[in-house]
Amino acid sequence: MAKSNNAPKNNTADQSKQQPLGVFVVDERQDRKFWTRVGAAWPHKDGEGFNVDITPGISVSGRLVIREKKQDDAQD
């Protein structure tokens, strides 16, 4: 798919205006699911993707889930 030159560019200033989504790794063990926050994601202005920042120094593998922040996630 070709990238349009007219597509809005996303930068740090644009990202700071939007509410980030939480990025989690979901690990399934013994019929239980463990969710670990591993970063944040910001939607692109054009609505066709996300920029994802993974927390430095951690290893990430498996299934990533991106969710809206809940009130109790505010301290993260």
C-alpha positions as CSV (number, residue, x, y, z in Angstrom):
1,M,0.0,0.0,0.0
2,A,1.5,3.3,-1.0
3,K,1.8,6.1,1.5
4,S,0.1,9.4,0.6
5,N,2.2,12.5,0.8
6,N,-0.9,14.4,2.0
7,A,-1.3,12.2,5.1
8,P,-1.1,14.2,8.3
9,K,2.2,13.7,10.1
10,N,2.1,12.7,13.8
11,N,4.7,14.1,16.1
12,T,5.3,14.3,19.9
13,A,3.3,17.6,20.1
14,D,0.3,15.9,18.4
15,Q,0.6,12.9,20.7
16,S,0.5,15.0,23.8
17,K,-2.9,16.4,22.9
18,Q,-4.5,12.9,22.7
19,Q,-5.3,10.5,25.5
20,P,-2.9,7.6,25.3
21,L,-4.1,4.0,25.3
22,G,-2.6,1.4,27.5
23,V,-0.5,-1.4,25.9
24,F,-0.5,-4.7,27.7
25,V,1.1,-8.1,27.2
26,V,-1.5,-10.9,28.0
27,D,0.1,-14.1,29.3
28,E,-2.2,-17.1,29.7
29,R,-1.1,-19.6,32.3
30,Q,-3.1,-22.4,34.0
31,D,-6.5,-21.0,32.6
32,R,-5.7,-17.6,34.0
33,K,-4.8,-14.4,32.1
34,F,-2.1,-12.0,33.5
35,W,-2.1,-8.5,32.0
36,T,1.1,-6.5,32.3
37,R,1.3,-2.9,31.2
38,V,4.3,-2.5,28.8
39,G,3.7,0.9,27.2
40,A,1.3,3.4,25.6
41,A,-0.2,4.0,22.2
42,W,-1.5,7.1,20.5
43,P,-3.9,7.0,17.5
44,H,-2.8,8.6,14.3
45,K,-4.7,11.7,13.3
46,D,-6.0,10.0,10.2
47,G,-7.4,7.1,12.3
48,E,-5.5,4.5,10.3
49,G,-3.0,3.3,12.9
50,F,-1.2,3.9,16.2
51,N,2.2,4.9,17.4
52,V,3.3,2.5,20.2
53,D,5.9,3.3,22.8
54,I,7.2,0.3,24.7
55,T,8.7,0.9,28.1
56,P,12.5,0.8,27.9
57,G,14.4,-2.1,29.4
58,I,11.7,-4.7,29.2
59,S,11.3,-7.8,26.9
60,V,8.0,-8.1,25.1
61,S,6.7,-11.1,23.3
62,G,3.3,-12.7,22.8
63,R,0.0,-11.0,22.4
64,L,-0.3,-7.2,22.8
65,V,-3.6,-5.7,23.7
66,I,-4.3,-1.9,23.3
67,R,-7.0,-0.5,25.6
68,E,-8.4,2.8,26.6
69,K,-7.2,3.9,30.1
70,K,-9.5,3.3,33.0
71,Q,-9.7,5.7,35.9
72,D,-7.7,3.4,38.1
73,D,-4.8,3.4,35.5
74,A,-4.4,7.2,35.9
75,Q,-1.2,6.9,38.1
76,D,0.6,5.0,35.2
